[in-house]
Amino acid sequence: MKNKPAILDWVFIIGLSAVWSSAFVFIKQTAPIFGAVGLVFMRLFISAVILGLLFIRPKHIKIIRENIVPIFIIGATNVTIPFMFFALSAYYINAGSMAVVNGSTPLFAFLFSILLLGFTFKWIQFFGILMGIVGLVIFVGVDTLDFHPMANLSAVMGAMMYGLSMVYIFKLNFKDTKLMAAASMVAATVCIAPLLIFFPIPWNIVTTESMLSVLYLATFCTGLAYIPYFILIRNVGPVSTSIIAMLVPVFGMLWAYVLLEEKITLLMSIGCLFIVIGILMTNVIGNESKNKST
C-alpha cells in the first residue's frame, strides 16, 4: 500500500482544500432557502447528471449491476447522509463551527482504519490529528464558535460518516475511480429523492443567486471534486485523504485575504501553524504504518 502522498497527491489535496473551503459558506446561505433535503437533492442531482454524462457508458452497466450494493452504500455513507447532517446543522451553527467539527474527520478515519482495516496504531499520527483539531479551534476562535447540542452532534455524525465511508471505499479498492464517483453520485441522488415528497423544495422563494450558489456547490464542490477525492482514497488511504478537512479553513482564510482583503490575525496564524504541524505529524513523520494484512 502506498502511504506517503506523492507530489500529484499533494496537488489533489491542496486543490480540493481550496475548492471545498467555500462550501460551508454556500451551504449556510442556501440551506434556509432550499431546506436541508432540497439542498442535498439539488447538489446530488446536478452532480449525478454531470458525472453520469462524462463517465457512465453502456459498457459500464454490467459493472454497476455487479457492484450495486457497494455503490449504494458509498452513495449513502459518503454523500447523502453526511450532506444531510451538515445541511441540518447549518440551520443553527455558523460556517466556522461546522468547519471545526468537520476537521475531526481525520480522527474518525484514523480510528476506523485501525478497527476495520487493521492499520498499525501510531501515537504520532494520533497526536498529529489532535494538534490539527486544536489548531482549527484556535484558528476559528473559541469565542466565535456556536454551541447547539443537536446541531453540533449532527455535524459530528457527518464527520464520522465521512471517515467511515473513506475506509469502506479504500477497502473495496475499485480501479475505475471515475466510474465509481459517477455511479455513487447517482445512487446518492436516488437515496435522497423520496424525501422530497415530505420536504418539497419551496421554489417560490428560490432566487437566481441561490440557484447559482447551488450550481457552484454541485459542479465544483461535489461533482468534479469527487474524482480526485476517490483517486486520493485509493492512492494514499483514508487518513491522508481526510486531512483535507483540516486545510479547508486555512484556504478559506487565504481566499478572504485575496478576494475580500480581510485581515489575517495572529491567532489565525498560530492556528495555521498548529494545523500544518499536525498534518506533517500525520502524513510525513508518522505515515510509515502498514496494513497488517499486507
C-alpha positions as CSV (number, residue, x, y, z in Angstrom):
1,M,0.0,0.0,0.0
2,K,1.2,3.5,-0.8
3,N,1.3,5.6,2.4
4,K,3.0,8.9,1.9
5,P,1.3,11.3,-0.6
6,A,3.3,11.9,-3.7
7,I,3.6,15.2,-5.5
8,L,0.4,14.7,-7.5
9,D,-1.4,13.5,-4.4
10,W,-0.5,16.8,-2.6
11,V,-1.7,18.7,-5.7
12,F,-5.1,16.9,-5.3
13,I,-5.1,17.5,-1.5
14,I,-4.4,21.2,-1.9
15,G,-6.7,21.7,-4.8
16,L,-9.7,20.0,-3.0
17,S,-9.0,22.1,0.1
18,A,-9.0,25.3,-2.0
19,V,-12.3,24.3,-3.6
20,W,-14.1,22.9,-0.5
21,S,-13.1,25.9,1.5
22,S,-16.0,27.8,0.1
23,A,-18.6,25.0,0.6
24,F,-19.7,25.8,4.1
25,V,-20.4,29.4,3.3
26,F,-22.6,28.4,0.4
27,I,-24.3,25.7,2.5
28,K,-25.0,28.3,5.2
29,Q,-26.6,30.7,2.6
30,T,-28.7,28.1,0.7
31,A,-29.9,25.7,3.3
32,P,-32.5,28.1,4.7
33,I,-33.9,28.6,1.2
34,F,-33.9,25.1,-0.3
35,G,-34.3,23.3,3.0
36,A,-31.8,20.6,4.1
37,V,-33.4,17.9,1.9
38,G,-33.9,20.2,-1.1
39,L,-30.3,21.5,-0.9
40,V,-28.8,18.0,-0.8
41,F,-31.0,16.8,-3.6
42,M,-30.1,19.6,-5.9
43,R,-26.4,19.2,-5.2
44,L,-26.5,15.5,-5.9
45,F,-28.9,15.6,-8.9
46,I,-26.7,18.2,-10.7
47,S,-23.6,16.3,-9.8
48,A,-25.0,13.0,-10.9
49,V,-26.0,14.4,-14.3
50,I,-22.6,15.9,-14.9
51,L,-20.6,12.8,-13.8
52,G,-23.0,10.4,-15.4
53,L,-22.7,12.2,-18.8
54,L,-19.0,12.3,-18.5
55,F,-18.1,8.8,-17.3
56,I,-21.0,6.3,-17.5
57,R,-21.4,4.4,-20.7
58,P,-23.5,1.4,-21.8
59,K,-20.5,-0.9,-21.3
60,H,-20.4,0.1,-17.6
61,I,-23.9,-1.2,-16.9
62,K,-22.8,-4.7,-16.1
63,I,-20.1,-3.5,-13.7
64,I,-22.6,-1.2,-12.0
65,R,-25.1,-4.1,-11.7
66,E,-22.5,-6.4,-10.2
67,N,-21.5,-3.7,-7.6
68,I,-24.9,-2.2,-7.0
69,V,-24.9,-2.8,-3.2
70,P,-21.4,-1.2,-2.5
71,I,-22.3,1.7,-4.8
72,F,-25.4,2.5,-2.8
73,I,-23.6,2.1,0.5
74,I,-20.9,4.5,-0.7
75,G,-23.6,6.9,-2.1
76,A,-25.4,6.9,1.2
77,T,-22.5,7.0,3.7
78,N,-20.1,9.2,1.7
79,V,-22.6,11.7,0.2
80,T,-26.3,11.6,1.2
81,I,-26.1,11.1,4.9
82,P,-23.2,13.4,5.7
83,F,-24.6,16.1,3.4
84,M,-27.9,15.9,5.3
85,F,-26.1,16.1,8.7
86,F,-24.2,19.2,7.7
87,A,-27.2,20.8,5.9
88,L,-29.2,20.3,9.1
89,S,-26.5,21.7,11.4
90,A,-26.3,24.8,9.1
91,Y,-29.6,26.0,10.4
92,Y,-28.2,26.6,13.9
93,I,-24.4,26.9,13.8
94,N,-22.1,29.1,11.7
95,A,-19.7,28.0,9.0
96,G,-16.7,28.3,11.2
97,S,-18.2,25.9,13.8
98,M,-19.1,23.4,11.0
99,A,-15.5,23.6,9.7
100,V,-14.1,22.8,13.1
101,V,-16.3,19.8,13.6
102,N,-15.6,18.7,10.0
103,G,-11.9,18.9,11.0
104,S,-12.5,15.9,13.2
105,T,-12.9,13.7,10.1
106,P,-9.2,12.5,10.2
107,L,-9.7,11.3,13.8
108,F,-12.7,9.1,12.7
109,A,-10.8,7.9,9.6
110,F,-7.8,7.0,11.8
111,L,-10.0,5.1,14.3
112,F,-11.9,3.2,11.7
113,S,-8.7,2.4,9.8
114,I,-7.5,0.7,12.9
115,L,-10.7,-1.1,13.7
116,L,-11.8,-2.1,10.2
117,L,-8.5,-2.3,8.2
118,G,-6.1,-3.4,10.9
119,F,-3.8,-0.4,10.4
120,T,-1.0,-0.2,12.9
121,F,-1.7,2.4,15.7
122,K,0.8,5.3,15.6
123,W,0.8,7.7,18.6
124,I,2.4,10.4,16.5
125,Q,-0.4,10.3,13.9
126,F,-3.0,10.4,16.7
127,F,-1.4,13.4,18.4
128,G,-0.9,15.0,14.9
129,I,-4.7,14.8,14.3
130,L,-5.4,16.2,17.8
131,M,-2.9,19.1,17.2
132,G,-4.7,19.8,13.9
133,I,-8.1,20.0,15.6
134,V,-6.7,22.3,18.3
135,G,-5.3,24.4,15.5
136,L,-8.7,24.6,14.0
137,V,-10.2,25.8,17.2
138,I,-7.5,28.5,17.7
139,F,-7.9,29.5,14.0
140,V,-11.7,30.0,14.2
141,G,-11.6,31.4,17.7
142,V,-13.4,29.8,20.7
143,D,-15.5,33.0,21.2
144,T,-16.9,32.7,17.6
145,L,-18.0,29.0,17.9
146,D,-21.7,28.3,18.1
147,F,-22.8,25.6,20.5
148,H,-26.1,24.0,19.8
149,P,-26.2,20.4,21.1
150,M,-28.2,18.8,18.4
151,A,-26.6,20.8,15.6
152,N,-23.1,20.1,16.8
153,L,-24.0,16.4,17.2
154,S,-25.4,16.4,13.6
155,A,-22.1,17.8,12.3
156,V,-20.1,15.3,14.3
157,M,-22.2,12.5,12.8
158,G,-21.5,13.9,9.3
159,A,-17.7,13.9,10.0
160,M,-18.0,10.3,11.4
161,M,-19.7,9.2,8.2
162,Y,-17.0,10.7,6.1
163,G,-14.4,8.8,8.0
164,L,-16.3,5.6,7.8
165,S,-17.0,5.8,4.1
166,M,-13.4,6.6,3.3
167,V,-12.3,3.4,5.0
168,Y,-15.0,1.5,3.1
169,I,-14.0,2.9,-0.3
170,F,-10.4,2.1,0.4
171,K,-11.2,-1.4,1.4
172,L,-13.2,-2.0,-1.8
173,N,-10.2,-0.8,-3.9
174,F,-12.1,0.0,-7.1
175,K,-9.9,0.5,-10.1
176,D,-12.1,2.8,-12.1
177,T,-12.4,5.8,-9.7
178,K,-14.3,8.0,-12.2
179,L,-17.0,5.4,-12.8
180,M,-17.3,4.8,-9.0
181,A,-17.6,8.6,-8.4
182,A,-20.3,8.9,-11.0
183,A,-22.2,5.7,-10.0
184,S,-22.2,6.5,-6.3
185,M,-23.4,10.1,-7.0
186,V,-26.4,8.7,-9.0
187,A,-27.1,6.2,-6.1
188,A,-26.9,9.1,-3.6
189,T,-29.5,11.0,-5.6
190,V,-31.8,8.0,-5.7
191,C,-31.4,7.7,-1.9
192,I,-32.4,11.3,-1.2
193,A,-35.2,11.7,-3.9
194,P,-38.1,10.0,-2.0
195,L,-37.7,12.5,0.9
196,L,-38.8,15.3,-1.4
197,I,-42.3,14.0,-1.0
198,F,-42.3,15.0,2.6
199,F,-39.9,18.0,2.3
200,P,-40.5,19.7,-1.1
201,I,-38.3,22.5,-2.3
202,P,-40.1,25.9,-1.8
203,W,-39.5,27.1,-5.4
204,N,-41.4,30.3,-4.7
205,I,-38.6,31.7,-2.6
206,V,-35.7,30.3,-4.7
207,T,-33.7,33.2,-6.2
208,T,-31.3,33.3,-9.2
209,E,-28.5,34.0,-6.7
210,S,-29.3,30.9,-4.6
211,M,-29.6,28.7,-7.7
212,L,-26.1,29.9,-8.9
213,S,-24.8,29.0,-5.4
214,V,-26.2,25.5,-5.6
215,L,-24.9,25.1,-9.1
216,Y,-21.4,26.0,-7.9
217,L,-21.7,23.6,-4.9
218,A,-22.9,20.8,-7.2
219,T,-20.4,21.3,-10.0
220,F,-17.2,22.2,-8.3
221,C,-17.6,21.2,-4.6
222,T,-19.4,17.9,-5.3
223,G,-19.3,16.5,-8.9
224,L,-15.9,17.3,-10.3
225,A,-14.2,17.3,-6.9
226,Y,-15.1,13.7,-6.2
227,I,-12.9,12.4,-9.0
228,P,-9.6,13.4,-7.3
229,Y,-11.2,12.6,-4.0
230,F,-11.7,8.9,-4.9
231,I,-8.3,8.8,-6.5
232,L,-6.7,10.0,-3.3
233,I,-8.5,7.4,-1.2
234,R,-7.2,4.7,-3.4
235,N,-3.7,6.1,-3.6
236,V,-2.9,7.2,-0.1
237,G,-5.7,5.8,2.1
238,P,-8.4,7.3,4.2
239,V,-6.3,9.1,6.9
240,S,-4.1,11.1,4.5
241,T,-7.1,12.0,2.4
242,S,-9.1,13.1,5.4
243,I,-6.6,15.8,6.4
244,I,-8.2,17.9,3.6
245,A,-10.8,18.7,6.3
246,M,-8.1,20.5,8.3
247,L,-6.8,22.5,5.4
248,V,-10.2,23.8,4.3
249,P,-10.4,26.7,6.8
250,V,-6.9,27.7,6.0
251,F,-7.7,28.2,2.4
252,G,-10.9,29.9,3.4
253,M,-8.7,32.4,5.2
254,L,-6.5,32.9,2.1
255,W,-9.5,33.4,-0.2
256,A,-10.9,36.0,2.2
257,Y,-7.5,37.8,2.3
258,V,-7.0,37.8,-1.5
259,L,-10.6,38.5,-2.6
260,L,-12.1,40.4,0.3
261,E,-8.9,41.9,1.8
262,E,-9.8,40.6,5.2
263,K,-7.0,40.7,7.8
264,I,-5.1,37.6,8.9
265,T,-4.8,37.8,12.7
266,L,-2.1,36.5,15.0
267,L,-4.4,33.8,16.3
268,M,-5.3,32.6,12.8
269,S,-1.6,32.4,12.0
270,I,-0.9,30.4,15.2
271,G,-3.8,28.1,14.4
272,C,-2.4,27.6,10.9
273,L,0.9,26.6,12.4
274,F,-0.7,24.0,14.6
275,I,-2.6,22.6,11.6
276,V,0.5,22.4,9.4
277,I,2.5,20.7,12.2
278,G,-0.4,18.3,12.8
279,I,-0.6,17.4,9.1
280,L,3.2,16.8,9.0
281,M,3.0,14.6,12.0
282,T,0.1,12.6,10.5
283,N,1.3,12.3,6.9
284,V,5.0,12.7,6.8
285,I,6.6,11.8,10.1
286,G,4.1,9.2,11.2
287,N,2.8,7.8,8.0
288,E,5.0,4.7,7.7
289,S,2.4,2.4,9.1
290,K,1.4,-0.6,7.0
291,N,-1.8,-2.5,6.8
292,K,-1.3,-5.6,8.9
293,S,-2.8,-7.8,6.2
294,T,-0.2,-6.8,3.6
